[in-house]
Amino acid sequence: GTDIAQLKARQLKSADFLLFTHIIAMDSSNLADIQRMKPARSDTELHLLLDFAEGRAGQSVADPYYSGDAAFDVTWADAWAGAQGLVAYLKTKS
């Protein structure tokens, strides 16, 4: 029920490591790819989203793609928990 029609995804670019202070991955495979892309001169912090959810560090957000509609509820709960934790973390940094 969440309208995301106005949002668009794009590929990560090497310039992003100079523009952003944090880059967040949803799963460990993508995090590994991002870590390989990160230039040595970049101070960008790289994390999994669930690193910010209590008791979930190192876990990937559930991928609902092949699991049916009910799995999207689990993914949404993962994303929500990670996002809330990320906001709390970023507030401590400012």
Secondary structure, DSSP 4 states (H G I P E B T S, - for coil): ----TT-------TTHHHH-SEEEESSHHHHHHHHHH--TT---EEEEGGGGSTT-TTPPPP--TTT-HHHHHHHHHHHHHHHHHHHHHHHHH-
